[in-house]
Amino acid sequence: MKQIYLKIFLIVFLSTFLTSCSGFFKYAPARDTPVKGEERAKKNIEEGKGMSIGKIVKGAKSTSYEFSTSNPLWRASLEILDFIPLTSVNYSGGIIITDWYSEGSQLESLKITVRFLNNEIASSSLKVIVHERKCSATNICVVKELNSKIKQELTRSILVKATEFAKVKK
């Protein structure tokens, strides 16, 4: 008996729901709808059916997006750090993190983090962090941040390379 009531309820509910959807959709004749996308978007905005980010300017086809290939600091950092395996690279987050790198001894290694604070080519635009890991023969490791010449040299190298990229771009 419950199944019969459930089926009747579902049929009534679905038929009511499906027929009431016509109130949400208003069909417009094709002759009233502009063919071009820009005109259609402008008409929808005027009628309050959409939203706009910025103004619709006739003939304007440019954007203000900045991708990693057009950012000289980002490109320079990747080129300077190309000898080290990268753990995390996030352009939208503005960070590059390398894996632990050791040149000779496996007991000592370095990890480099580059944070981008803005897109200007200036020393204040970068924050370079160098961590050093020293391990003993019993695999007990100590990690500490270095304020060494490596940090200053990396910052300087990135800025010099970014300046070169910016000059070539212009």
Secondary structure, DSSP 8 states (H G I E B T S, - for coil): -HHHHHHHHHHHHHHHHHHHGGGT-----GGGS-SSHHHHHHHHHHTTSS--SS---TT--------GGG-HHHHHHHHHTTTS-EEEEETTTTEEEE--B-SS-TTEEEEEEEEES-SSSSGGGEEEEEEEEEE-TTS-EEEEEE-SHHHHHHHHHHHHHHHHHHHHH-
